[in-house]
Amino acid sequence: MQLNLTRPLIFFDLETTGTNVTKDRIVEICVIKVFPDGHTEEYSRRINPTVHIPAEATAIHHITDEMVENEKTFVEIAPKLLKYFDNCDIAGYNSNKFDVPLLIEEFGRAGHKFEMQGRHFIDVQNIFHKMEQRTLIAAYRFYCGKELEGAHAANNDTKATYEVLMAQLDRYSDLKNDVEYLSKFSGMDNAVDLQGKVRRNEQGIPIFGFGKHKGQSVADVFRREPSYYSWIMNGDFAKNTKDVLTVIYNTVKR
């Protein structure tokens, strides 16, 4: 089977210094760019995060400070990487909650804006969880009939994610081979931002999905408690979430 694409679809995976989207840094990135005619390009490199890689992170991806000390920083590769992602839809494994938000943060620190509008985001993990409820290693075993050797190496995880999506399309006849459909299907239900901090209720109104105002209209909360917006902007929230809330806040303040 070949993916039904109207423009390139990028599969990517990150290895990082930790799991905090707003604070941790990328130490390795692997990209597989799938073109509408079916041919692919691969780009993979390690990155000097400019901060210490904790031992617990190294235990997972086996990348040490010494292994990246002579590599380029994200600031140095950002322009080329941003151009590589231009006019592409995005796919990954747990990418909506982690990889894409962290990538946005890194581009922001490097002085670049990663454009979200107009893109489709396919999260293969969400498709898997809706269909089978498993992890990537189990997903690879289940769908591809193989063991994932070298898990938590970005290139291995990225290739496995690509193979899993293709196998999912082969397995489920009701799963459409269409990027827009897969983006919606693999997204969090009614989520407005990537991490689902803001959702839409049955009336389509954005509501908070967390905190003391969970379930309440974002606009209503900002009208009566504008300091809550300031608290979020100064808090440890992903840039994508802050951007979504800023649009709503600016609408309320007009």
C-alpha positions in Angstrom: 0.0 0.0 0.0 1.1 3.6 -0.7 0.0 6.5 1.4 -2.6 8.7 -0.3 -0.8 12.1 -0.1 -1.4 15.5 -1.7 1.9 16.9 -0.2 4.8 15.4 1.8 4.2 13.7 5.1 7.0 13.8 7.7 7.4 11.1 10.2 9.8 12.1 13.0 11.0 11.1 16.4 13.0 12.9 19.1 15.4 11.7 21.8 15.7 14.3 24.5 17.2 15.3 27.8 13.9 14.5 29.6 10.1 14.6 29.3 9.3 18.2 30.2 8.0 19.8 27.0 8.9 23.3 28.0 12.3 22.8 29.6 14.0 19.7 28.0 16.1 19.8 24.9 16.6 17.6 21.8 19.6 15.4 21.6 18.7 13.5 18.4 16.2 13.8 15.6 15.2 11.5 12.9 12.9 12.4 10.0 11.5 10.3 7.2 9.8 12.5 4.5 7.3 10.6 2.4 6.4 12.2 -0.9 3.1 11.9 -2.8 4.7 9.7 -5.4 5.8 7.3 -2.6 9.5 7.9 -2.5 11.1 8.8 0.8 14.0 10.9 2.1 15.7 10.4 5.5 17.4 12.9 7.7 18.9 12.0 11.0 21.4 13.7 13.3 22.4 14.2 16.9 22.3 17.6 18.5 24.2 19.3 21.2 21.5 20.3 23.7 23.9 22.8 25.4 22.7 21.3 28.8 23.6 18.2 30.7 21.9 15.0 29.6 20.7 13.3 32.8 21.7 9.7 33.5 18.1 8.6 33.5 17.7 10.0 29.9 20.9 8.3 28.8 19.7 5.0 30.2 16.8 5.2 27.8 18.4 6.4 24.5 22.1 5.7 25.4 23.3 9.2 24.3 25.8 10.9 26.6 27.2 14.4 26.9 30.5 13.3 25.3 28.7 11.8 22.3 27.1 15.2 21.4 29.7 17.7 22.6 31.0 18.3 19.0 27.6 18.2 17.3 25.8 21.3 16.1 23.2 23.0 18.4 19.6 23.3 17.5 20.1 27.0 16.9 22.6 26.1 14.2 20.4 23.6 12.4 17.0 25.3 12.9 16.9 27.3 9.6 17.6 24.2 7.5 15.2 22.0 9.6 12.4 24.6 9.4 12.7 24.7 5.6 12.7 20.9 5.5 9.4 20.8 7.4 7.9 23.5 5.2 4.5 22.7 3.5 4.5 19.2 5.1 2.0 17.4 7.3 3.4 15.7 10.4 3.2 12.2 11.8 4.7 10.5 14.8 4.2 8.3 17.9 2.8 10.3 20.9 3.8 13.2 18.8 0.8 15.5 19.5 1.5 15.4 23.2 5.3 15.4 23.2 7.4 15.6 20.1 5.6 18.4 18.2 5.1 20.7 21.3 8.8 20.2 22.2 9.9 20.9 18.6 7.9 24.1 18.7 9.6 25.1 21.9 13.0 24.5 20.4 12.2 26.5 17.3 11.0 29.3 19.5 14.2 29.4 21.6 16.1 29.5 18.3 14.1 32.6 17.2 11.9 30.8 14.6 8.2 30.2 14.4 7.0 26.7 13.5 3.8 27.4 11.6 0.9 25.2 12.8 -1.9 26.5 10.7 -2.8 24.5 7.6 -1.0 21.3 8.7 -2.5 17.9 9.5 -1.0 16.0 12.5 -1.2 12.2 12.6 -0.5 10.6 16.0 0.0 6.9 15.3 -0.1 6.2 19.0 -3.6 7.5 19.3 -4.7 5.4 16.3 -3.2 2.4 18.1 -4.8 3.2 21.4 -8.2 3.7 19.8 -7.8 0.3 18.0 -5.7 -1.9 20.3 -4.4 -0.1 23.5 -0.7 -0.9 23.4 2.9 0.6 23.4 5.1 1.2 20.4 7.1 -2.0 21.0 3.9 -4.0 21.3 2.4 -2.1 18.3 5.4 -3.1 16.2 5.1 -6.7 17.3 1.3 -6.7 16.8 1.0 -5.0 13.5 4.3 -5.9 11.8 5.0 -9.3 13.3 8.6 -8.2 14.3 10.5 -7.3 17.4 11.6 -3.6 17.6 15.4 -3.8 17.9 17.1 -0.8 19.4 14.0 0.9 20.7 14.5 4.5 21.9 17.0 5.2 19.1 15.3 8.0 17.1 15.9 6.4 13.7 14.6 2.9 14.8 11.5 4.4 16.4 10.8 6.6 13.4 11.0 3.8 10.9 8.9 1.6 13.2 6.2 4.3 13.4 6.1 4.6 9.6 5.8 0.8 9.3 3.1 0.7 12.0 0.9 3.3 10.2 1.2 1.4 6.9 0.2 -1.8 8.7 -2.7 -0.1 10.4 -4.0 1.0 7.0 -3.7 -2.6 5.7 -5.4 -4.1 8.8 -8.4 -1.8 9.2 -10.6 -1.4 6.2 -12.6 1.4 7.8 -9.4 3.4 8.4 -9.2 5.8 5.4 -5.9 6.3 3.6 -6.3 10.1 3.8 -4.1 12.5 5.7 -6.9 14.8 6.8 -9.0 11.9 8.1 -6.0 10.3 9.9 -5.2 13.6 11.5 -8.7 14.0 12.9 -8.9 10.3 13.9 -5.6 10.3 15.7 -6.1 13.7 17.4 -7.5 13.9 21.0 -11.2 14.1 20.9 -12.4 17.8 20.7 -8.9 19.0 21.5 -8.1 22.6 20.5 -4.4 22.5 21.3 -2.1 19.6 20.8 -2.0 18.4 24.4 -5.7 18.7 25.0 -5.4 21.4 27.7 -8.2 23.2 25.8 -11.1 21.2 24.4 -14.5 22.0 22.8 -17.7 21.1 24.5 -20.8 19.7 22.7 -21.6 23.3 21.6 -18.2 23.7 20.1 -17.1 26.2 22.7 -13.5 26.1 23.9 -13.3 24.9 27.6 -10.5 24.2 30.0 -9.4 20.6 30.2 -7.3 21.1 33.3 -7.1 22.9 36.6 -9.6 24.7 38.8 -11.7 25.8 35.8 -11.8 22.5 34.1 -15.0 22.2 32.0 -15.6 25.9 32.0 -15.6 28.2 29.0 -12.2 29.7 28.5 -13.6 33.0 27.3 -15.9 33.3 30.4 -13.0 32.5 32.7 -10.8 35.2 31.1 -13.6 37.7 31.3 -14.1 37.4 35.0 -10.6 36.4 36.0 -8.0 37.9 33.5 -5.2 37.1 36.0 -5.7 33.4 35.1 -4.4 34.1 31.7 -1.4 35.8 33.1 -0.8 32.8 35.4 -0.8 30.5 32.4 1.5 32.7 30.4 4.0 32.6 33.2 3.5 29.0 33.9 5.1 25.8 32.7 2.7 25.3 29.7 3.7 24.4 26.1 3.9 27.3 23.6 1.2 25.8 21.5 -1.2 25.8 24.4 -0.3 29.4 25.3 -0.8 30.4 21.6 -4.2 28.9 21.5 -5.2 30.6 24.8 -3.8 33.9 23.6 -6.1 33.9 20.6 -9.1 33.4 22.8 -7.9 36.0 25.3 -7.3 38.6 22.6 -10.8 38.0 21.3 -12.3 38.5 24.8 -10.3 41.8 25.4 -11.4 43.4 22.2 
